């Protein structure tokens, strides 16, 4: 089987489970929205959750994985099995110690942590509740950080299913904590001033993080991992990973840092009440698309490119990137247009229940419009940064990330004060999208200058066809939206059926024209979707 075929088959496993995970993630967010709406309590909960979640994503999904996998794959190729697992064991316990200390500090200094988020003021946030919830949630970074490290080890062996499945279990546990039979007994233990379903959701997040780690440990033990405590920060592999991680911490985490900045600006008195929650929910809707395809291919190509870079096969590595970029663009470009045109029906069907009313839908759909503009760039960044890390170049993405972050802050300030009355709650979303395009463009140009052509002509040719197909899809979607009179439909089932029909029509037009124009990504996408278990097993993918 060709390397392209292997990537597609591996990605199909990850994409399939990621679809399940994103559906469960939606159900989780829908339960939060139903219980809390876009109320000050909801803003307090999202504020408390976003801080450890950002740290977890930067250290776990971003910097830790990006710095550990290239080193670990190098050990697999050049070191003995005993040395390789000794390094993995020490890395596990070193990370555990660091994250445990960080968890304790986050709980002790919870007021100061929340204070960082509210630099623009304490508008529409229950301060004391946010501090209390942050103390409950913060320890989850220990378990989720170790989960990310375990996933990196399994991914290095091309076992992608179980690490991806851990996010499904995480969401299921949090969903379970949202039901009255669970949260009513839990909130009785909270001080009377804080008795809210938000407390049970916070407890559920910590329990879910423990479960996510626990389900991966048997697979690691089966591969040869030992879990005897062995803290050694002087280990050569640990030191090498640490040197890579320092700059990667910023470079890989700039996407999450930008959302951190967005949340700070969302607390401004110039922003309407519910801005924090509406930005979070709109980001989650966008990630329903971003997570399935971009994350699936990013997860698969990183170990592949690390092996190619270790063998000095830079041309093959560039081809892997170009192939992944075309496939992801084939999905994210029409997805962005669909989210922009159908943002109100999508938000209404997915979330407008319980405490999440018409105003909440208006806030969220407005932010979704501007986040969707940056969807192709967000996806492309997730593909190009692993190419740098595969060559052990962690400094360049960091430098570009610093410029991108500076631009993002300046755009937030400018848009909030110059166009705040027009953008309403969406100025942080627009700032994120614009800075993402700058980030990707800079990384692309720099890598091309160092390693030669990245197949830009072929990529642009494919993008041209995609834009033509997407334009036709947009016309069909707009016509369907006007013909449907969605705003006059009252019953949920009718709304959902009409939304599905409009989406099916739009996707059908896109795929039909793609077939007429002979877009090569179309059959490749179908290959991605047509996975069979025997083929996956042949690749060594754990199902």
Rosetta blueprint (number, residue, H / E / L):
1 X L
2 X L
3 X H
4 X H
5 X H
6 X H
7 X H
8 X H
9 X H
10 X H
11 X H
12 X H
13 X H
14 X H
15 X H
16 X H
17 X H
18 X H
19 X H
20 X H
21 X H
22 X H
23 X H
24 X H
25 X H
26 X H
27 X H
28 X H
29 X H
30 X H
31 X H
32 X H
33 X H
34 X H
35 X H
36 X H
37 X L
38 X L
39 X L
40 X H
41 X H
42 X H
43 X H
44 X H
45 X H
46 X H
47 X H
48 X H
49 X H
50 X H
51 X H
52 X H
53 X H
54 X H
55 X H
56 X H
57 X H
58 X H
59 X H
60 X H
61 X H
62 X H
63 X H
64 X H
65 X H
66 X H
67 X H
68 X H
69 X H
70 X H
71 X H
72 X H
73 X H
74 X H
75 X H
76 X H
77 X H
78 X H
79 X L
80 X L
81 X H
82 X H
83 X H
84 X H
85 X H
86 X H
87 X H
88 X H
89 X H
90 X H
91 X H
92 X H
93 X H
94 X H
95 X H
96 X H
97 X H
98 X H
99 X H
100 X H
101 X H
102 X H
103 X H
104 X H
105 X H
106 X H
107 X H
108 X H
109 X L
110 X H
111 X H
112 X H
113 X H
114 X H
115 X H
116 X H
117 X H
118 X L
119 X L
120 X L
121 X L
122 X L
123 X L
124 X L
125 X L
126 X L
127 X H
128 X H
129 X H
130 X H
131 X H
132 X H
133 X H
134 X H
135 X H
136 X H
137 X H
138 X L
139 X L
140 X H
141 X H
142 X H
143 X H
144 X H
145 X H
146 X H
147 X H
148 X H
149 X H
150 X H
151 X H
152 X H
153 X H
154 X H
155 X H
156 X H
157 X L
158 X L
159 X L
160 X L
161 X H
162 X H
163 X H
164 X H
165 X H
166 X H
167 X H
168 X H
169 X H
170 X H
171 X H
172 X H
173 X H
174 X H
175 X H
176 X H
177 X H
178 X L
179 X L
180 X H
181 X H
182 X H
183 X H
184 X H
185 X H
186 X H
187 X H
188 X L
189 X L
190 X L
191 X L
192 X H
193 X H
194 X H
195 X L
196 X L
197 X H
198 X H
199 X H
200 X H
201 X H
202 X H
203 X H
204 X H
205 X H
206 X H
207 X H
208 X H
209 X H
210 X H
211 X H
212 X H
213 X H
214 X H
215 X H
216 X H
217 X H
218 X H
219 X H
220 X H
221 X H
222 X H
223 X H
224 X L
225 X L
226 X L
227 X L
228 X L
229 X L
230 X L
231 X L
232 X L
233 X L
234 X L
235 X L
236 X H
237 X H
238 X H
239 X H
240 X H
241 X H
242 X H
243 X H
244 X H
245 X H
246 X H
247 X H
248 X H
249 X H
250 X H
251 X H
252 X L
253 X L
254 X H
255 X H
256 X H
257 X H
258 X H
259 X H
260 X H
261 X H
262 X H
263 X H
264 X H
265 X H
266 X H
267 X L
268 X L
269 X L
270 X L
271 X L
272 X L
273 X L
274 X L
275 X H
276 X H
277 X H
278 X H
279 X H
280 X H
281 X H
282 X H
283 X H
284 X H
285 X H
286 X H
287 X H
288 X H
289 X H
290 X H
291 X H
292 X H
293 X H
294 X H
295 X H
296 X H
297 X H
298 X H
299 X H
300 X H
301 X H
302 X H
303 X H
304 X H
305 X H
306 X H
307 X H
308 X H
309 X H
310 X H
311 X L
312 X L
313 X L
314 X H
315 X H
316 X H
317 X H
318 X H
319 X H
320 X H
321 X H
322 X H
323 X H
324 X H
325 X H
326 X H
327 X H
328 X H
329 X H
330 X H
331 X H
332 X H
333 X H
334 X H
335 X H
336 X H
337 X H
338 X H
339 X H
340 X H
341 X H
342 X L
343 X H
344 X H
345 X H
346 X H
347 X H
348 X H
349 X H
350 X H
351 X H
352 X L
353 X L
354 X L
355 X L
356 X L
357 X L
358 X H
359 X H
360 X H
361 X H
362 X H
363 X H
364 X H
365 X H
366 X H
367 X H
368 X H
369 X H
370 X H
371 X H
372 X H
373 X L
374 X L
375 X H
376 X H
377 X H
378 X H
379 X H
380 X H
381 X H
382 X H
383 X H
384 X H
385 X H
386 X H
387 X H
388 X H
389 X H
390 X H
391 X L
392 X L
393 X L
394 X L
395 X H
396 X H
397 X H
398 X H
399 X H
400 X H
401 X H
402 X H
403 X H
404 X H
405 X H
406 X H
407 X H
408 X H
409 X H
410 X H
411 X H
412 X H
413 X H
414 X H
415 X H
416 X H
417 X H
418 X H
419 X H
420 X H
421 X H
422 X H
423 X H
424 X L
425 X L
426 X L
427 X H
428 X H
429 X H
430 X H
431 X H
432 X H
433 X H
434 X H
435 X H
436 X H
437 X H
438 X H
439 X H
440 X H
441 X H
442 X H
443 X H
444 X H
445 X H
446 X H
447 X H
448 X H
449 X H
450 X H
451 X H
452 X L
453 X L
454 X L
455 X L
456 X H
457 X H
458 X H
459 X H
460 X H
461 X H
462 X H
463 X H
464 X H
465 X H
466 X H
467 X H
468 X H
469 X H
470 X H
471 X H
472 X H
473 X H
474 X H
475 X H
476 X H
477 X H
478 X H
479 X H
480 X H
481 X H
482 X H
483 X H
484 X H
485 X L
486 X H
487 X H
488 X H
489 X L
490 X L
491 X L
492 X H
493 X H
494 X H
495 X H
496 X H
497 X H
498 X H
499 X H
500 X H
501 X H
502 X H
503 X H
504 X H
505 X H
506 X H
507 X H
508 X H
509 X H
510 X H
511 X H
512 X H
513 X H
514 X H
515 X H
516 X H
517 X L
518 X L
519 X L
520 X H
521 X H
522 X H
523 X H
524 X H
525 X H
526 X H
527 X H
528 X H
529 X H
530 X L
531 X L
532 X L
533 X H
534 X H
535 X H
536 X H
537 X H
538 X H
539 X L
540 X L
541 X L
542 X L
543 X L
